[in-house]
Amino acid sequence: MKYVATLVCPLLFLAGCAAQTGIVRTGQDSYLLSKRGATGWSPIESLRVDVLQEAGQYCVSQGKSLNVTDETRSKPPYLLGNFPRVSIQFKCK
């Protein structure tokens, strides 16, 4: 039992973390933002809302509005590291 707890606890800690790229500039007024769920059970729509809100806030902070130019979502099945993921490319206009 002691060995199981030694293996499971670190895995649970790592599973609680979602990965996010942050806003990456890809060109003049063009940006990329991506977010991946912490597990295969992360709702992809909530990831999408998070990404759109962060991108929108970034554009508003520049006095501009969000213009999404491309969106990519991962496809199920969400197994073996293929966790739900949403990426958007956007411009602030």
Residue, then its C-alpha position, 0 to 999 in steps of 0.5 A: m500500500k505504501y508503494v501505491a501511494t508513492l506512485v499515485c500521489p505524484l501522478l494526481f498532482l501532475a494530472g491537476c495541471a492544465a497546460q497553456t502556451g500563453i499568448v505567442r506572437t506569430g506575426q504582425d498583429s497575429y497571435l496564437l493561444s493554446k490550452r490543453g486539459a489536465t485529463g481526458w475528462s476535461p470539457i473541451e468547451s470550457l477550454r474553448v471559453d477560457v482561451l477565447q476569454e484570455a485572447g479577448q482580454y488581451c485585445v481589450s487591453q490594447g484597445k482593440s477587439l478580438n478577431v479569431t482567424d483559425e481554431t483547432r480542437s483535438k479529436p477523441p478518443y482522449l487516451l494516453g496523453n491525447f487530452p482535450r486541447v483547443s488552439i486559436q489563432f487571432k488578431c487584435k483589430 
